[in-house]
């Protein structure tokens, strides 16, 4: 099946723009960044290759600015900003962990900098202990760590990756990206809404920004790079391929029309503030199991979702209280279409790191005529989707509902290639939202 719809348009070449990239004019149903995640080799994965969770006992992982749970993990260099790392391990004994931090270029390849050039202080840190939950079905231990601090701080800006390992065994638990910017210059951002002649009638957002750059930038057309990201799916970062340097002191940049974002990208919302029968999504609650089971009403393609305001950190909002409980949550889905032999359906969401792997694969239940899957989720609020995977390609719009007009979050990043050390500095970021 093909989900790429060709369109016909006129191209106006404007001399003030430096235009790069291909000229093939089709509007993608999803991005085309190639990636490998979990058990499935997937084109257009939601996460970057190194963003992964290795421990099967780790849940409710979060990384955001301190006291701003829904924020992106972005802080300002040299400020009092801190990031908060939180997670649960389904076990009772306390552990100790080692933190390593690596510096990366905008494409997430390792930068040329040695740790002593981007870290001030120690190359690694340790934490542990945690707090035991009061819930016993099952028990878990909650861990928190805040940085930068007196052991970890940063000398330079850029893309970073946080790696957490078990101190005793050296086993990798997880890796997550974060960003440190310099607050240099100013970004003014917007988007144009395009009603494209697409088969699925979705709208598009062509994002654009103007960057007023600092005085030390001498050759903005060569020294600066510009990127956009939608809804904090870091694996889908798009480099701006049109920019204009005609106005002294500033650069206008945008993604080209054929690389515009889906303007009504849809999420489904799961709200389970407590494990009970109360709630519009709850069909049945079975407390006799450990963990207790929560059976949700079926999702039906085209009729389930609503116009939600869901942008925020792609980790959801698990209840932080130590008395919060985990449940085995059962999803069922009617795709309203035939699923071919070379196609598979996966459940991805805030509760599983938006990862395509076998644990999230739906199975067809011939008794109920639904596709089903169950997963371990803590009380809280989460966004999720059903996605179709065919021959290793993710078609994340194929199973959406119709015309929900969910609000979108966009973040733009401006990088400067340092002429001395030849690494990428992150000068400025800006977050903006659709109406």
Secondary structure, DSSP 8 states (H G I E B T S, - for coil): ----EE--------TTEEE-S----EE-SS---B--BTTB--BT-SS-TT-EE--TTEEEEEEEETT-TTS-SEEETTSS--EEEEEEESSSS--EEEEEEEEE-TTSSB-S--HHHHBSS-SEEEEE--EE-S--TT--EEEEEEES-SS--BSS-EEEEEEEEETTT--EEEEEEEEEE---SEEEEEEEEE----TT---EEEEEEEEE--TT-S-HHHHEEEEEEETT-GGG-EE--EEE--STTEEEEE--GGG-EETT---EEEEESSSSS-STTEEEEETTSSS-EEEE--EETTTS-------S-TT-EE--STT--EEEEEEEEE-SS---TTEEEEEEEGGGTT--SGGGB-EEETTTTEEEEEEEEESEEEEEEEEEEETTEEETTTT--S------EEEEEEEEE-TTT--EEEEEEEEEE--
